[in-house]
Amino acid sequence: MRLSGFLTFASVLALLFGICFLVAPAAALAQYGVDPTSATILMTRFFAAALLQTGVLLWLGRHVEDPHARRFIVVSGFVGSVVGAAIAVTGELAHTVNALGWSTVAIYVIFVLGYGYFMRA
């Protein structure tokens, strides 16, 4: 897979989740077994904003040719994915979310592997 294809995939996934968490935070939280309180809804919308920002950045950066810029995108994606995977695993092991949380772990692991691959390429 080429970097542009991977970034397109990551962008679309981030945008879809971001839109979902922004437009229907209570329903999205309920899928993970999280009580949709006003505080969790607010934090979910902040997360949605970060996902939307990431999705737009990846979408706009998917065809960047400058090797330094490409490296910056890949390294930042790798770091964010490693931290996200750690948070997702911690949440799953603490039973903060239901079994659907393992899908979040899987998504982050896919991103860690993808960004890791392009870091070495």
Secondary structure as GFF3:
##gff-version 3
##sequence-region A 1 121
A	DSSP	alpha_helix	3	23	.	.	.	ID=ss1
A	DSSP	alpha_helix	25	31	.	.	.	ID=ss2
A	DSSP	alpha_helix	38	61	.	.	.	ID=ss3
A	DSSP	alpha_helix	67	93	.	.	.	ID=ss4
A	DSSP	alpha_helix	101	120	.	.	.	ID=ss5
###
